[in-house]
Amino acid sequence: MANAKEINFLELGGKLAGVLGFLAFLAYGCGYARLFMIYKSLGCLWVLPFHSFQDVAYEGVMSIFIISVIALPLVFSYRRAVDADNAGRKIVGMVLIGLIAAVGLAHLLGYRFDYRLHDLIIYLCWYGFLGVAAAGTALHSIDYKTYKYLPPMIGAFLVSAIFAGYQLYGDESFQSLNDKGRFKLVESNSGEHAALISAVSGKFLVRWCGTDGSYRLISNTDEWAVSRSRQDACQ
């Protein structure tokens, strides 16, 4: 009896490790698409190979979080895939309509929102409905003991990651992204200014301000600190 429990525990641990590995793979795919689009718009694709697996997967965590927040309640609340699909699409649709209406009204009243809200709406458009589809796929797999819809689901996720990244960064440049407040301005002890783009495997990617405009990887040292200068000072 004890032996059977031990086998079940090991089996459960194996399944959990498989699920976590699968989620990490999805996060990596989404993070890669996002970083690719960012660096393509900035003109520094050479940086991408310097990222570690953890760096890239971290960039895709938000996508997995949105899908999980939507999919898990549907899976535990409904027994049939069609019921979860109908309810999920209504919920996500109403949330999106509410957010878009609120942002539109705020713009009419002269308010300006942080770029993160814009990103959240784009992510909800792509990954919200994907979370509903994920719940339906999970319930169908449980009911019929088949995983035939899993590969199309993975394909839909990767396509969504590509198009979400393109919608956010496809037509952007350093100047337009900087004007939206996406980058911090940092200053060295010698008075040099640069825009902090991202963390790359323990280092920082920065864009030198001024006529140089080159991208460099710098070490994480006390030589650099966040500058109090205005963001638009970096051209």
C-alpha positions in Angstrom: 0.0 0.0 0.0 2.8 2.4 0.9 4.6 1.4 -2.3 1.5 2.3 -4.3 1.3 5.7 -2.6 4.9 6.3 -3.4 4.4 5.5 -7.1 1.4 7.8 -7.3 3.4 10.6 -5.7 6.2 10.2 -8.2 3.7 10.1 -11.0 2.0 13.3 -9.8 5.4 15.0 -9.5 6.3 13.9 -13.0 3.0 15.4 -14.4 3.6 18.6 -12.5 7.1 18.9 -13.9 5.7 18.3 -17.4 3.1 21.0 -16.9 5.6 23.5 -15.7 8.0 22.7 -18.5 5.2 23.1 -21.0 4.2 26.5 -19.5 7.9 27.5 -19.6 8.0 26.6 -23.3 4.9 28.7 -24.1 6.4 31.6 -22.1 9.6 31.4 -24.0 7.8 31.4 -27.3 5.8 34.5 -26.4 8.9 36.2 -24.8 11.0 35.5 -27.9 8.3 37.1 -30.2 8.1 40.1 -28.0 11.8 40.7 -27.8 12.3 40.1 -31.5 9.7 42.8 -32.3 11.2 45.3 -29.8 14.7 44.8 -31.1 13.6 44.9 -34.7 11.9 48.3 -34.1 15.0 49.6 -32.4 17.4 48.2 -35.0 19.5 46.0 -32.6 18.5 42.4 -33.3 22.1 41.4 -32.6 21.2 41.5 -28.9 18.7 38.7 -29.0 21.2 35.8 -28.9 22.7 37.2 -25.7 19.5 36.6 -23.7 19.4 33.5 -21.5 16.4 31.2 -21.5 15.2 32.7 -18.2 15.4 36.2 -19.7 13.2 35.3 -22.7 10.7 33.2 -20.7 10.3 36.1 -18.2 9.1 38.4 -21.0 6.3 35.9 -21.8 5.1 35.5 -18.2 2.3 38.1 -18.6 0.8 36.2 -21.5 0.7 33.0 -19.5 -0.7 34.8 -16.5 -3.6 36.3 -18.5 -4.4 32.9 -20.1 -4.3 31.1 -16.8 -6.5 33.7 -15.0 -9.2 33.2 -17.6 -8.8 29.5 -18.3 -8.6 28.0 -14.8 -11.9 29.4 -13.4 -13.7 28.2 -16.5 -12.2 24.7 -16.3 -13.3 24.4 -12.6 -16.7 26.1 -13.1 -18.0 24.2 -16.2 -18.2 20.6 -17.1 -18.7 21.0 -20.9 -16.4 22.8 -23.3 -19.2 24.5 -25.1 -20.5 26.1 -21.9 -17.1 27.3 -20.9 -16.6 28.8 -24.4 -19.9 30.6 -24.4 -19.4 32.1 -20.9 -15.8 32.9 -21.4 -16.3 34.8 -24.6 -19.0 36.9 -23.0 -16.8 37.7 -19.9 -13.7 38.6 -22.0 -15.8 40.6 -24.4 -17.5 42.7 -21.7 -14.1 43.4 -20.0 -12.6 44.5 -23.2 -15.6 46.7 -24.2 -15.5 48.3 -20.7 -11.8 49.0 -20.8 -11.9 50.4 -24.3 -14.9 52.6 -23.5 -13.2 53.9 -20.3 -10.0 54.7 -22.1 -11.9 56.4 -25.0 -13.9 58.5 -22.6 -10.8 59.5 -20.6 -9.1 60.6 -23.8 -12.1 62.8 -24.6 -11.8 64.3 -21.2 -8.1 65.0 -21.7 -6.6 62.3 -19.5 -3.4 60.5 -20.6 -2.9 56.9 -19.6 0.4 55.0 -19.0 1.5 52.9 -21.9 1.0 49.8 -19.7 -2.7 50.1 -19.9 -2.5 50.1 -23.7 -0.3 47.0 -23.6 -2.8 45.3 -21.3 -5.7 45.9 -23.7 -3.7 44.5 -26.6 -2.7 41.4 -24.5 -6.3 40.9 -23.5 -7.5 41.1 -27.1 -5.1 38.3 -28.1 -4.7 36.2 -25.0 -8.1 36.7 -23.3 -9.9 34.8 -26.0 -7.0 32.4 -26.2 -7.6 31.6 -22.5 -11.2 30.8 -23.3 -10.0 28.5 -26.1 -7.5 26.9 -23.7 -10.3 26.1 -21.2 -12.4 24.5 -23.9 -9.5 22.5 -25.2 -8.7 21.2 -21.6 -12.4 20.3 -20.9 -12.6 18.5 -24.3 -9.4 16.6 -23.6 -10.7 15.5 -20.2 -14.1 14.4 -21.5 -12.9 12.5 -24.6 -9.4 11.5 -23.4 -7.8 12.9 -26.5 -5.2 15.6 -27.1 -5.9 16.2 -30.8 -6.7 19.9 -30.3 -3.6 20.6 -28.3 -1.2 21.1 -31.3 -3.6 23.7 -32.9 -3.9 25.4 -29.5 -0.1 25.7 -29.3 0.0 27.0 -32.9 -2.7 29.6 -32.1 -0.7 30.7 -29.0 2.5 31.2 -31.0 0.7 33.1 -33.8 -1.0 35.3 -31.2 2.4 36.0 -29.6 3.8 37.1 -33.0 0.8 39.3 -33.9 0.6 40.9 -30.4 4.3 41.8 -30.6 3.8 43.2 -34.0 0.8 45.3 -33.0 2.7 46.7 -30.0 6.1 47.3 -31.7 5.8 46.7 -35.4 5.6 50.4 -36.4 7.6 51.9 -33.5 11.0 53.4 -33.3 13.3 54.3 -30.4 12.0 57.8 -30.4 8.3 56.9 -30.4 8.8 54.3 -27.7 10.9 56.7 -25.6 8.2 59.4 -25.9 5.7 56.9 -24.4 7.9 56.5 -21.4 9.0 52.9 -22.0 12.7 53.5 -21.2 14.4 54.9 -18.1 17.1 57.5 -18.5 20.4 56.6 -16.8 23.5 58.6 -16.1 27.1 57.6 -15.5 29.5 59.1 -13.0 31.3 60.8 -15.9 28.0 62.6 -17.0 27.1 60.4 -20.0 23.4 59.7 -20.5 21.8 56.6 -22.0 18.3 55.1 -22.2 18.0 51.8 -20.4 16.3 49.3 -22.8 16.4 45.9 -21.0 18.3 43.5 -18.8 20.3 40.9 -20.8 21.8 38.0 -18.8 23.0 40.0 -15.9 24.0 43.0 -18.0 22.0 46.1 -19.3 21.3 47.1 -22.8 21.5 50.9 -23.2 21.2 53.3 -26.1 23.7 56.2 -25.9 22.0 59.5 -26.1 23.0 62.2 -28.6 24.5 61.9 -32.0 26.0 58.5 -31.3 22.8 56.6 -30.8 24.5 53.3 -30.6 23.4 50.3 -28.4 25.8 48.8 -25.9 25.8 46.1 -23.2 27.1 47.5 -19.9 27.9 45.7 -16.7 25.7 46.1 -13.6 27.9 48.4 -11.6 27.5 51.5 -9.3 28.9 53.7 -12.1 25.3 54.1 -13.5 22.2 55.5 -11.8 18.8 56.6 -12.8 18.9 60.2 -14.1 16.6 62.9 -13.0 16.7 64.5 -16.4 13.5 64.5 -18.6 13.1 61.4 -20.7 12.8 63.5 -23.9 16.4 64.7 -23.3 17.6 61.4 -24.9 17.2 61.8 -28.7 
